[in-house]
Amino acid sequence: MRTSKTKQSSTILLKTLAVSSLVSIAFLLARMVATGKFTYWFLAWNLLLGWLPLGFSWWLIHRLKTRRWAQPGNILLTLLWLGFLPNAFYIASDIIHLKNTGNISVLYDVVMFLSFTFNGFVLGYVSLYSLQRQLKKRYGPQPAFIVAYVVLFLCSFAIYLGRYLRWNSWDILLNPAGLIFDVSEPFVNPGSHPQVFTTTLMFFVLLSSIYAVSYKLVQLAKDLPE
């Protein structure tokens, strides 16, 4: 009975997330039709990338029902999840492209960007929350929270790598040597890379604070009267 209820809840959640994402796409398509231009098309691509970690996390959770986490396939899924998770939060940095194009109301673009950012964050947080629950069942609440916030810190650093150094998730496989060099360089010569620390800290505070509030709201919502 519990398995059936969990499956039903997952289906409802998936449909809700899909509808919410389609709203963002609808904003973008309406803009394209109104202006005849494909400006900001990358928002749709980044949102698609934001869906990947959710898929990896749910696939991993399904496998964890019958297999150990240390099993090679599950380790690979965990790494894929971690590698693509920053994309869900990276959308927030796309707001630097926002400008008055003269083709459409700036306020419209602001709402559209907020819609994509919201959906990216929700996809990322649902993914993280799902795996945090798995960690909590195995190792307890405190280690699970520590891992969750370490992951958010890594995501914040990855946003810096993507926004300023233009690295992508798949470069982990395509150009690992170059990626390792750029990752280590700020720590070897910190004075030459002040942005890495300010950007990472800035996004970590943002991501971790929103996640903490969201986590608490989810817990409190369970006690609300129906």
C-alpha positions, 0 to 999 in steps of 0.5 A: 500500500505504501509503495503504491502511494509513493508511486502515485505521489511521484507521478503527481510531482512529476506531472506538476514539475512538467506543467511548471516547466511548460509554463516557462517554455510557453513564455519563451515561445510567446516571446519568440512569436511576438518578436520574431527572434530567438533571443534567450533560446538558451533558457530552454536548453538550460532548463532541459539540462536541469531535468537530467539530475532529477532523472539520475537521482530517481533512477538511482533511488530505484536501483538502491531498492535492490542494490548497494550504493557502492555498486559500480552502476550506482556510483556512476549514477551518483557521479552523473547526478553530481556532475549535472546538478549545477545546471539546475541552479546555473539558470539563475546566473543567466539573468546577466543576459537580461537587457532592454532589447526594445522588442518587448517589455523588460518586465515580461523578460523579468517574469520569464527569467524568474519562471525559468530560474524557479523551475531550475531551482525546484528541479535541483532541490527535489533531486537533492532532497530525494537523495538526502532522504536516502542518505538519512535512512542509511547514515542519519540526519546530520551526515545527510545534511552535511553532504547536502550542503557540501553538494550545494557548495560544489554546485556554487563553485561549478556555477563559477566554472560555467559562467566565467570559465565556460566549462560544461558538465560534459567537459569532465569527460571531454577535457578532464585535464583542462578542467582540473587545471582551471579548478586548481588554479584559483587555489594555487594563485588565489590573488589572481582569481578573486571572483571564484571566492566571491561568486562561490560564496554568494551562490552558496549562501543563496542556494543553501538558505533557500534550501534550508527554508524549503526543507523546513516548509516541507517538514511543516507542511506534513503537519498541516490539517487536510 
